Amino acid sequence: DSGYPLETCLMTPLAETRTAAEVRYNSSHARTRAVIEQTFGVLKSRFRCLHKSGGALQYTPEKCAKIVACCMLLHNICVKRGIPFQDILENDDPPEEAVMNFIPERSAQQERVALINGSF
């Protein structure tokens, strides 16, 4: 989305589409983002330490990544064993819509064009 810069490791949607392939790319990007946002909601519901109501994780980014990975692993175990959620929190974390004026790296733009032309 527009809150993140285009980088070679982070593809963002196009602000304006000109071809059918670009429309398909943006559509695919939006569907993927929706799945990711839904996944974050599920994890935050099951593991309150990940929800902002419990405060922020006060650890290094590396340790936070390990905590999130452990929560994902435990969630998958719960799903396999049929362990239901206690209760579901409402998704009260709307995605940030801040528009940033990033100037993407030239190589990132080329990567996105190659991705669109090769896959969409």
Backbone as CSV, one residue per row, in Angstrom:
resi,resn,N_x,N_y,N_z,CA_x,CA_y,CA_z,C_x,C_y,C_z
1,ASP,0.832,-1.177,0.000,0.000,0.000,0.000,0.876,1.238,0.000
2,SER,0.255,2.386,-0.018,1.003,3.636,-0.147,1.769,4.008,1.115
3,GLY,1.601,3.266,2.186,2.332,3.539,3.421,3.721,2.947,3.448
4,TYR,4.064,2.195,2.430,5.370,1.540,2.374,6.077,1.893,1.071
5,PRO,7.399,1.978,1.116,8.136,2.257,-0.113,8.280,0.997,-0.964
6,LEU,8.356,1.192,-2.255,8.652,0.087,-3.163,10.127,-0.250,-3.015
7,GLU,10.396,-1.496,-2.719,11.770,-1.979,-2.620,11.846,-3.324,-3.315
8,THR,13.056,-3.775,-3.608,13.191,-5.055,-4.296,12.629,-6.200,-3.466
9,CYS,12.608,-6.049,-2.144,12.069,-7.096,-1.269,10.645,-6.805,-0.822
10,LEU,10.044,-5.700,-1.298,8.703,-5.309,-0.884,7.976,-4.683,-2.071
11,MET,7.141,-5.470,-2.703,6.393,-4.984,-3.855,5.138,-4.252,-3.381
12,THR,4.868,-3.107,-3.957,3.691,-2.315,-3.622,2.779,-2.234,-4.842
13,PRO,1.501,-1.896,-4.628,0.618,-1.765,-5.780,0.979,-0.530,-6.611
14,LEU,0.527,-0.544,-7.837,0.740,0.602,-8.714,-0.297,1.675,-8.404
15,ALA,0.118,2.931,-8.412,-0.817,4.028,-8.174,-1.788,4.164,-9.348
16,GLU,-1.295,3.950,-10.548,-2.127,4.020,-11.753,-1.824,2.803,-12.612
17,THR,-2.873,2.161,-13.096,-2.686,1.003,-13.965,-2.945,1.408,-15.410
18,ARG,-2.133,0.835,-16.315,-2.269,1.161,-17.738,-2.558,-0.061,-18.594
19,THR,-2.252,-1.240,-18.069,-2.437,-2.458,-18.850,-3.273,-3.455,-18.065
20,ALA,-3.759,-4.449,-18.768,-4.532,-5.506,-18.104,-3.660,-6.251,-17.093
21,ALA,-2.386,-6.443,-17.430,-1.469,-7.128,-16.509,-1.303,-6.325,-15.217
22,GLU,-1.230,-5.009,-15.327,-1.093,-4.171,-14.139,-2.361,-4.216,-13.285
23,VAL,-3.524,-4.280,-13.932,-4.789,-4.406,-13.184,-4.808,-5.735,-12.437
24,ARG,-4.383,-6.820,-13.100,-4.340,-8.135,-12.448,-3.342,-8.130,-11.288
25,TYR,-2.199,-7.484,-11.485,-1.191,-7.377,-10.425,-1.784,-6.669,-9.216
26,ASN,-2.411,-5.514,-9.418,-2.999,-4.773,-8.292,-4.097,-5.571,-7.606
27,SER,-4.894,-6.281,-8.381,-5.953,-7.112,-7.811,-5.367,-8.231,-6.958
28,SER,-4.343,-8.885,-7.467,-3.673,-9.945,-6.728,-3.039,-9.397,-5.455
29,HIS,-2.439,-8.232,-5.556,-1.815,-7.589,-4.400,-2.867,-7.311,-3.325
30,ALA,-4.027,-6.786,-3.721,-5.090,-6.470,-2.764,-5.623,-7.733,-2.095
31,ARG,-5.815,-8.810,-2.865,-6.300,-10.065,-2.284,-5.282,-10.636,-1.299
32,THR,-4.013,-10.570,-1.669,-2.955,-11.077,-0.789,-2.903,-10.280,0.501
33,ARG,-3.005,-8.967,0.380,-2.974,-8.130,1.579,-4.153,-8.451,2.491
34,ALA,-5.327,-8.695,1.916,-6.506,-9.025,2.725,-6.273,-10.300,3.522
35,VAL,-5.662,-11.307,2.903,-5.359,-12.569,3.597,-4.369,-12.315,4.734
36,ILE,-3.367,-11.495,4.470,-2.361,-11.187,5.497,-3.004,-10.450,6.664
37,GLU,-3.850,-9.451,6.374,-4.522,-8.703,7.442,-5.427,-9.631,8.260
38,GLN,-6.120,-10.552,7.591,-6.979,-11.511,8.288,-6.133,-12.425,9.186
39,THR,-4.994,-12.855,8.672,-4.089,-13.708,9.448,-3.592,-12.985,10.689
40,PHE,-3.213,-11.709,10.528,-2.787,-10.931,11.691,-3.908,-10.852,12.723
41,GLY,-5.142,-10.662,12.259,-6.283,-10.596,13.178,-6.474,-11.884,13.949
42,VAL,-6.354,-13.020,13.263,-6.494,-14.321,13.917,-5.404,-14.504,14.972
43,LEU,-4.177,-14.187,14.610,-3.071,-14.350,15.563,-3.233,-13.422,16.764
44,LYS,-3.663,-12.188,16.535,-3.847,-11.249,17.639,-5.005,-11.661,18.535
45,SER,-5.994,-12.354,17.961,-7.112,-12.831,18.776,-6.694,-13.996,19.667
46,ARG,-5.902,-14.887,19.121,-5.493,-16.070,19.879,-4.380,-15.736,20.874
47,PHE,-3.502,-14.851,20.512,-2.347,-14.507,21.354,-2.395,-13.016,21.671
48,ARG,-2.945,-12.719,22.822,-3.169,-11.320,23.194,-1.884,-10.507,23.300
49,CYS,-0.770,-11.163,23.487,0.499,-10.429,23.560,0.789,-9.717,22.236
50,LEU,0.162,-10.172,21.154,0.365,-9.550,19.844,-0.618,-8.420,19.576
51,HIS,-1.656,-8.324,20.396,-2.679,-7.288,20.197,-2.269,-6.026,20.940
52,LYS,-2.551,-4.884,20.352,-2.109,-3.631,20.966,-2.772,-3.354,22.311
53,SER,-3.906,-3.989,22.596,-4.559,-3.783,23.893,-3.692,-4.305,25.035
54,GLY,-2.815,-5.237,24.718,-1.908,-5.778,25.731,-0.594,-5.022,25.789
55,GLY,-0.496,-3.946,25.034,0.749,-3.192,24.966,1.620,-3.721,23.842
56,ALA,2.689,-3.054,23.613,3.607,-3.469,22.556,4.637,-4.447,23.115
57,LEU,5.134,-5.302,22.266,6.220,-6.196,22.676,7.471,-5.352,22.912
58,GLN,7.972,-5.392,24.110,9.109,-4.552,24.488,10.428,-5.304,24.375
59,TYR,10.687,-5.802,23.176,11.892,-6.583,22.942,12.560,-6.110,21.653
60,THR,13.711,-6.647,21.398,14.407,-6.319,20.153,13.597,-6.867,18.978
61,PRO,13.776,-6.297,17.801,13.066,-6.828,16.628,13.332,-8.318,16.403
62,GLU,14.539,-8.770,16.678,14.872,-10.181,16.498,14.060,-11.067,17.454
63,LYS,13.959,-10.636,18.697,13.192,-11.417,19.669,11.698,-11.360,19.347
64,CYS,11.210,-10.206,18.917,9.800,-10.092,18.513,9.495,-11.043,17.359
65,ALA,10.420,-11.152,16.411,10.227,-12.066,15.280,10.125,-13.507,15.780
66,LYS,10.930,-13.864,16.763,10.868,-15.214,17.339,9.548,-15.446,18.063
67,ILE,9.067,-14.440,18.770,7.790,-14.565,19.478,6.659,-14.774,18.478
68,VAL,6.653,-13.987,17.406,5.609,-14.119,16.383,5.697,-15.496,15.725
69,ALA,6.911,-15.948,15.415,7.078,-17.282,14.800,6.551,-18.369,15.733
70,CYS,6.813,-18.248,17.024,6.295,-19.228,17.995,4.772,-19.189,18.053
71,CYS,4.196,-17.987,18.011,2.732,-17.874,18.010,2.149,-18.533,16.770
72,MET,2.792,-18.362,15.632,2.311,-18.993,14.402,2.385,-20.508,14.512
73,LEU,3.468,-21.016,15.056,3.628,-22.460,15.243,2.555,-22.999,16.190
74,LEU,2.365,-22.327,17.318,1.346,-22.761,18.276,-0.060,-22.683,17.681
75,HIS,-0.322,-21.650,16.883,-1.622,-21.536,16.219,-1.856,-22.728,15.298
76,ASN,-0.853,-23.091,14.522,-0.991,-24.242,13.612,-1.253,-25.538,14.390
77,ILE,-0.612,-25.689,15.533,-0.868,-26.865,16.377,-2.318,-26.836,16.864
78,CYS,-2.801,-25.667,17.286,-4.190,-25.544,17.734,-5.161,-25.902,16.613
79,VAL,-4.883,-25.440,15.412,-5.759,-25.738,14.265,-5.776,-27.239,14.006
80,LYS,-4.607,-27.868,14.000,-4.534,-29.314,13.753,-5.278,-30.120,14.813
81,ARG,-5.268,-29.640,16.045,-5.926,-30.361,17.146,-7.357,-29.908,17.383
82,GLY,-7.824,-28.976,16.572,-9.212,-28.515,16.698,-9.486,-27.681,17.928
83,ILE,-8.480,-27.004,18.449,-8.657,-26.164,19.640,-9.245,-24.824,19.190
84,PRO,-10.478,-24.496,19.653,-11.127,-23.257,19.190,-10.570,-22.027,19.906
85,PHE,-10.911,-20.869,19.349,-10.581,-19.596,19.993,-11.459,-19.429,21.212
86,GLN,-10.944,-18.784,22.256,-11.778,-18.447,23.416,-12.787,-17.373,23.024
87,ASP,-12.309,-16.300,22.452,-13.178,-15.287,21.873,-12.372,-14.503,20.855
88,ILE,-13.065,-13.938,19.926,-12.426,-13.220,18.834,-12.508,-11.730,19.118
89,LEU,-11.382,-11.067,19.036,-11.371,-9.616,19.181,-11.795,-8.985,17.868
90,GLU,-12.470,-7.877,17.952,-12.817,-7.147,16.740,-11.536,-6.609,16.130
91,ASN,-11.513,-6.528,14.812,-10.346,-5.977,14.133,-10.376,-4.471,14.290
92,ASP,-9.793,-3.978,15.371,-9.805,-2.551,15.626,-8.509,-1.882,15.205
93,ASP,-7.736,-2.583,14.414,-6.497,-2.019,13.903,-6.624,-1.806,12.399
94,PRO,-7.327,-0.754,11.976,-7.438,-0.555,10.539,-6.065,-0.309,9.945
95,PRO,-5.845,-0.775,8.721,-4.546,-0.549,8.115,-4.271,0.937,7.984
96,GLU,-3.040,1.288,8.210,-2.671,2.692,8.085,-2.756,3.106,6.633
97,GLU,-3.344,4.255,6.420,-3.511,4.755,5.061,-2.659,5.984,4.819
98,ALA,-1.638,6.172,5.631,-0.778,7.333,5.445,-0.100,7.253,4.081
99,VAL,-0.167,8.352,3.379,0.457,8.400,2.058,1.859,8.957,2.232
100,MET,2.814,8.159,1.888,4.201,8.573,1.981,4.694,8.884,0.573
101,ASN,5.539,9.853,0.454,6.097,10.208,-0.841,7.487,9.611,-0.978
102,PHE,7.516,8.304,-1.169,8.769,7.599,-1.316,9.202,7.663,-2.768
103,ILE,10.479,7.757,-2.968,11.031,7.645,-4.313,11.660,6.265,-4.383
104,PRO,11.011,5.349,-5.116,11.514,3.980,-5.132,12.853,3.869,-5.841
105,GLU,13.614,2.873,-5.421,14.868,2.576,-6.095,14.563,2.176,-7.532
106,ARG,15.441,2.543,-8.431,15.239,2.194,-9.841,15.167,0.678,-10.010
107,SER,16.018,-0.051,-9.299,16.012,-1.505,-9.442,14.698,-2.104,-8.937
108,ALA,14.095,-1.491,-7.924,12.819,-1.982,-7.411,11.720,-1.789,-8.449
109,GLN,11.736,-0.652,-9.122,10.759,-0.413,-10.184,10.937,-1.437,-11.304
110,GLN,12.173,-1.723,-11.653,12.448,-2.699,-12.706,11.997,-4.092,-12.281
111,GLU,12.208,-4.443,-11.019,11.768,-5.743,-10.498,10.258,-5.880,-10.584
112,ARG,9.539,-4.807,-10.223,8.078,-4.868,-10.256,7.580,-5.000,-11.696
113,VAL,8.166,-4.243,-12.604,7.782,-4.345,-14.026,8.042,-5.767,-14.541
114,ALA,9.187,-6.331,-14.180,9.507,-7.700,-14.621,8.519,-8.690,-14.026
115,LEU,8.158,-8.512,-12.764,7.187,-9.386,-12.111,5.838,-9.317,-12.830
116,ILE,5.374,-8.105,-13.099,4.086,-7.918,-13.760,4.112,-8.522,-15.155
117,ASN,5.136,-8.221,-15.913,5.215,-8.713,-17.286,5.416,-10.226,-17.350
118,GLY,6.087,-10.788,-16.369,6.363,-12.229,-16.387,5.293,-13.080,-15.746
119,SER,4.455,-12.498,-14.871,3.518,-13.319,-14.116,2.051,-12.919,-14.251
120,PHE,1.795,-11.746,-14.749,0.407,-11.291,-14.801,0.006,-10.975,-16.224
